[in-house]
Amino acid sequence: SDYNAVLVGGPCVNSHTAALKGKTYPACGTGSGFTENTAIVELQSNGANMALIVAGWEAADTKRAGVVLKNWDDATVKANLAGKSSVTVKGTTLELTGITVA
């Protein structure tokens, strides 16, 4: 909480993500709060600072959320991110055309 942070990985593999999501580390599977083929990109308070959480059910889901961040300036992605502090990322591919952001 002393710093702004970018946290990559869900509460199963990242103790800091677990703490900010209110989970006991390691929180895996259904205990993680995620469902299969789902990830989040979420900006939340980290004490007096902020944390950007990029995390998913498993590594491939977290990678999908990373693809969304990499393509933040794509018109569709940009429209789905606008004005939100949290989005859900779903899909089964790492191709932007196969990823849904809501």
C-alpha positions as CSV (number, residue, x, y, z in Angstrom):
1,S,0.0,0.0,0.0
2,D,3.1,2.3,0.1
3,Y,3.1,2.4,-3.8
4,N,1.1,2.5,-6.9
5,A,1.2,-1.1,-8.2
6,V,0.5,-3.2,-11.3
7,L,-0.4,-6.7,-10.1
8,V,-0.3,-9.5,-12.6
9,G,-1.7,-12.9,-11.8
10,G,-4.7,-14.1,-9.8
11,P,-4.9,-14.8,-6.1
12,C,-3.7,-18.4,-6.7
13,V,-0.2,-17.1,-7.7
14,N,0.1,-13.6,-6.5
15,S,-0.3,-12.9,-2.7
16,H,-0.7,-9.1,-3.3
17,T,-3.7,-9.8,-5.7
18,A,-5.1,-12.1,-3.1
19,A,-4.9,-9.5,-0.4
20,L,-6.5,-6.8,-2.5
21,K,-9.3,-9.1,-3.6
22,G,-10.0,-10.2,0.0
23,K,-8.8,-13.8,-0.5
24,T,-6.5,-16.0,1.6
25,Y,-3.3,-16.8,-0.4
26,P,-3.2,-19.0,-2.3
27,A,-6.8,-18.9,-3.5
28,C,-7.1,-21.3,-6.4
29,G,-10.0,-22.7,-8.6
30,T,-13.4,-21.6,-7.4
31,G,-11.9,-20.1,-4.3
32,S,-10.2,-17.5,-6.5
33,G,-13.5,-15.7,-7.3
34,F,-12.9,-16.3,-11.0
35,T,-14.6,-18.6,-13.4
36,E,-13.0,-20.5,-16.3
37,N,-12.0,-18.4,-19.4
38,T,-12.5,-15.2,-17.4
39,A,-10.1,-12.5,-16.3
40,I,-10.3,-8.9,-15.0
41,V,-8.6,-5.6,-15.6
42,E,-9.3,-3.6,-12.5
43,L,-8.1,-0.4,-11.0
44,Q,-8.7,-0.2,-7.3
45,S,-7.5,1.6,-4.2
46,N,-4.3,0.4,-2.6
47,G,-4.2,2.4,0.6
48,A,-3.5,6.0,-0.4
49,N,-2.3,4.7,-3.8
50,M,-3.8,2.7,-6.7
51,A,-3.3,-0.8,-8.0
52,L,-4.0,-2.1,-11.5
53,I,-5.0,-5.8,-11.2
54,V,-4.6,-8.0,-14.3
55,A,-5.7,-11.4,-13.3
56,G,-7.6,-14.5,-14.4
57,W,-8.7,-18.0,-13.7
58,E,-5.4,-19.4,-15.0
59,A,-2.4,-18.1,-16.9
60,A,-4.0,-18.1,-20.3
61,D,-6.9,-15.9,-18.9
62,T,-4.4,-13.4,-17.4
63,K,-2.6,-13.3,-20.8
64,R,-5.9,-12.5,-22.5
65,A,-6.3,-9.6,-20.1
66,G,-2.8,-8.5,-21.1
67,V,-3.8,-8.6,-24.8
68,V,-6.6,-6.2,-23.9
69,L,-4.2,-3.8,-22.2
70,K,-1.7,-4.1,-25.1
71,N,-4.5,-3.1,-27.5
72,W,-6.1,-0.4,-25.3
73,D,-6.2,1.9,-28.3
74,D,-8.3,-0.5,-30.4
75,A,-11.6,1.2,-31.1
76,T,-13.7,-1.6,-29.6
77,V,-11.5,-2.1,-26.6
78,K,-11.3,1.6,-26.0
79,A,-15.1,1.9,-26.0
80,N,-15.5,-1.0,-23.6
81,L,-12.9,0.5,-21.2
82,A,-14.2,4.1,-21.3
83,G,-15.3,5.4,-17.9
84,K,-14.9,2.0,-16.1
85,S,-12.6,1.1,-13.2
86,S,-13.1,-2.7,-13.9
87,V,-13.9,-4.9,-16.9
88,T,-14.3,-8.6,-17.3
89,V,-12.3,-10.2,-20.1
90,K,-13.6,-13.5,-21.6
91,G,-12.5,-15.8,-24.4
92,T,-10.6,-18.9,-25.3
93,T,-8.0,-17.4,-27.7
94,L,-5.2,-14.8,-27.5
95,E,-6.4,-13.2,-30.7
96,L,-8.1,-9.8,-30.0
97,T,-11.0,-10.8,-32.3
98,G,-11.9,-13.7,-30.0
99,I,-11.8,-11.7,-26.8
100,T,-14.9,-10.0,-25.2
101,V,-14.5,-7.0,-22.9
102,A,-17.4,-6.0,-20.8
